Amino acid sequence: MASASPVLRRLEPLHLTAAGVWGVGMTLATLANRSEGTGVVLALLAWTSAGLSLLYLATFAASVRVTPTHVLINNPYVQHVVPRRLVKGVSTKGYWIPRLLVDGGPSIRLVVLDRNLPKGYDNSAPSHRQAQLIMRMIAEGPAQDSTAGVSRRLRIGNLVIASLTFIAGLGAPAYLLTYANG
């Protein structure tokens, strides 16, 4: 039986805690205001989903998967498929977000290694360890030759989520402010 391709995901306790606190807090706010009417409840639910969607796009949507022929880099809005033979390494120096170095092409951002730290904090130490993990995943997996080049495609589902998040993030508070001033 073939083993699954190794995957590196971005699941940090801080992000999981933030999602849990946001979801529980907004659910409690929705329950506390359910007597205000359907519009208020729907606006609060829209705002809840907008916050959770924003957290998903900023964190959990990023991953790196190593297959026998390719390295699949899933950034929030773009997927890059890089043949393993073209991967030259991972650079954490000189970039705010670490990058995959590609032979004969531009480097590719590895959002999965971004620590979401404000400028001024050392972002390189944990990213360097995970960069080594990615290179170890590539080295340890059985490789098959691929003649394809680097390909890139938009992640349409995540773009739709981002658009709906933007609409809900603006529309829900606007409705609530109009309702409160009402």
Secondary structure, DSSP 8 states (H G I E B T S, - for coil): ------EEE---HHHHHHHHHHHHHHHHHHHHTGGG-HHHHHHHHHHHHHHHHHHIIIIIT-EEEE-SSEEEEE-SSEEEEEEGGGEEEEE-SS-SS-EEEETTS--EE-GGG-----TTS--HHHHHHHHHHHHHHHHHS---------EEEE-HHHHHHHHHHHHHHHHHHHHHHHHHT-
